[in-house]
């Protein structure tokens, strides 16, 4: 015996309005998650930038101390 394929009742049918409502709901969730991820990326980027600046400053100071010019002043 083969199962008969009947149409579901009208209440169970999916309408375009149902689809649109669900897509809008999903889009809202995606936007919230995207904003949270963007905020995290901004914070991580700022921390990395500050770290790079501090390392460059430290290396510059060290190099300046190693190759300091000595100026002698002699009176004639």
DRENBA-564559 format. One record per residue (C-alpha): residue number from 0; residue in one letter; chain; y, z, x. Coordinates in nm, 3 decimals. Layout:
! residues N
{tilo NUM "A" "A" {Y Z X}},
...
//
This chain:
! residues 76
{tilo 0 "X" "A" {0.000 0.000 0.000}},
{tilo 1 "X" "A" {0.341 -0.084 0.119}},
{tilo 2 "X" "A" {0.627 0.153 0.055}},
{tilo 3 "X" "A" {0.881 0.019 -0.187}},
{tilo 4 "X" "A" {1.233 -0.015 -0.056}},
{tilo 5 "X" "A" {1.481 0.099 -0.311}},
{tilo 6 "X" "A" {1.853 0.146 -0.271}},
{tilo 7 "X" "A" {1.972 0.503 -0.232}},
{tilo 8 "X" "A" {2.174 0.651 -0.516}},
{tilo 9 "X" "A" {2.543 0.565 -0.527}},
{tilo 10 "X" "A" {2.636 0.916 -0.411}},
{tilo 11 "X" "A" {2.444 0.873 -0.084}},
{tilo 12 "X" "A" {2.594 0.536 0.009}},
{tilo 13 "X" "A" {2.839 0.530 0.297}},
{tilo 14 "X" "A" {3.178 0.390 0.210}},
{tilo 15 "X" "A" {3.439 0.248 0.446}},
{tilo 16 "X" "A" {3.651 0.556 0.375}},
{tilo 17 "X" "A" {3.367 0.779 0.496}},
{tilo 18 "X" "A" {3.340 0.580 0.817}},
{tilo 19 "X" "A" {3.714 0.586 0.876}},
{tilo 20 "X" "A" {3.731 0.962 0.821}},
{tilo 21 "X" "A" {3.447 1.024 1.067}},
{tilo 22 "X" "A" {3.601 0.793 1.330}},
{tilo 23 "X" "A" {3.936 0.973 1.298}},
{tilo 24 "X" "A" {3.759 1.308 1.339}},
{tilo 25 "X" "A" {3.581 1.188 1.653}},
{tilo 26 "X" "A" {3.900 1.038 1.792}},
{tilo 27 "X" "A" {4.078 1.372 1.747}},
{tilo 28 "X" "A" {3.803 1.551 1.939}},
{tilo 29 "X" "A" {3.817 1.295 2.220}},
{tilo 30 "X" "A" {4.194 1.335 2.251}},
{tilo 31 "X" "A" {4.163 1.715 2.278}},
{tilo 32 "X" "A" {3.897 1.687 2.547}},
{tilo 33 "X" "A" {4.103 1.424 2.730}},
{tilo 34 "X" "A" {4.413 1.643 2.731}},
{tilo 35 "X" "A" {4.215 1.939 2.867}},
{tilo 36 "X" "A" {4.069 1.723 3.144}},
{tilo 37 "X" "A" {4.413 1.585 3.230}},
{tilo 38 "X" "A" {4.555 1.937 3.259}},
{tilo 39 "X" "A" {4.275 2.035 3.497}},
{tilo 40 "X" "A" {4.333 1.722 3.708}},
{tilo 41 "X" "A" {4.705 1.796 3.736}},
{tilo 42 "X" "A" {4.635 2.151 3.856}},
{tilo 43 "X" "A" {4.373 2.036 4.105}},
{tilo 44 "X" "A" {4.606 1.763 4.235}},
{tilo 45 "X" "A" {4.890 2.012 4.282}},
{tilo 46 "X" "A" {4.663 2.250 4.475}},
{tilo 47 "X" "A" {4.541 1.969 4.700}},
{tilo 48 "X" "A" {4.897 1.850 4.762}},
{tilo 49 "X" "A" {5.012 2.199 4.860}},
{tilo 50 "X" "A" {4.711 2.231 5.091}},
{tilo 51 "X" "A" {4.787 1.903 5.265}},
{tilo 52 "X" "A" {5.151 2.000 5.313}},
{tilo 53 "X" "A" {5.054 2.338 5.460}},
{tilo 54 "X" "A" {4.802 2.182 5.700}},
{tilo 55 "X" "A" {5.057 1.923 5.814}},
{tilo 56 "X" "A" {5.316 2.197 5.867}},
{tilo 57 "X" "A" {5.071 2.410 6.068}},
{tilo 58 "X" "A" {4.963 2.117 6.286}},
{tilo 59 "X" "A" {5.326 2.018 6.343}},
{tilo 60 "X" "A" {5.420 2.368 6.456}},
{tilo 61 "X" "A" {5.126 2.381 6.694}},
{tilo 62 "X" "A" {5.213 2.047 6.846}},
{tilo 63 "X" "A" {5.575 2.151 6.882}},
{tilo 64 "X" "A" {5.472 2.464 7.071}},
{tilo 65 "X" "A" {5.240 2.275 7.306}},
{tilo 66 "X" "A" {5.489 2.006 7.408}},
{tilo 67 "X" "A" {5.810 2.198 7.419}},
{tilo 68 "X" "A" {6.076 2.049 7.641}},
{tilo 69 "X" "A" {6.215 2.280 7.910}},
{tilo 70 "X" "A" {6.579 2.228 7.986}},
{tilo 71 "X" "A" {6.719 2.369 8.309}},
{tilo 72 "X" "A" {7.087 2.413 8.346}},
{tilo 73 "X" "A" {7.217 2.425 8.701}},
{tilo 74 "X" "A" {7.567 2.497 8.803}},
{tilo 75 "X" "A" {7.701 2.298 9.087}},
//
